[in-house]
Amino acid sequence: MEGDFSVCKNCKRHVASAHFALHEAHCLRFLVLCPECEEPVSRKNMEEHCKVEHQQVGCTMCQQSMQKSSLEFHEANECQERPVECKFCELDMQLSKLELHESFCGSRTELCPGCGQFIMRRMLAQHTDVCRSEQAQLKKGERISAPEREIYCHYCNQMSPENKYFHHMSSC
């Protein structure tokens, strides 16, 4: 009768019925259920268990108070102040500030090496795929011409070609 088991009322474990009486006698004498987590703990180690597992600590990042046993999970998965990486610039920052940062960072532009156009960072991956396929259709060495755009300079109130704007700003 290998499959015959009983549940111990003290530790809530499944115990083979053939050994149940011996287990229960031992369990009731040496183990108690923790009142906080309901885990079976040795009577002599209950005080240490409560200090280690149920001691209140504060998260070093957000200062939220919790049981010590929950701290590691909180810091890795729940804390809004934990460090995370921006998907555009790979800068580490607090999770609570990531959405705002990525909104601005994704709106910044970078020069596409394939076509010479300035593309927003959030669109760069999609653009690169399209740009490569367009470049592959052209003859070797020929580039797609970018439409000439001009940018308004707030310092001198003049329009400057987009590809020369940074040069203009350094001399303006």
Secondary structure, DSSP 4 states (H G I P E B T S, - for coil): -TT-EEE-TTT--EEEGGGHHHHHHHHHHHEEE-TTT--EEEGGGHHHHHHHHH-EEE-TTT--EEEHHHHHHIIIII-TTSEEE-TTT--EEEHHHHHHHHHHHHHSEEE-TTT--EEEHHHHHHHHHHHHHHHHHSPTT--PPPPP-EEE-TTT--EEEGGGHHHHHHH-
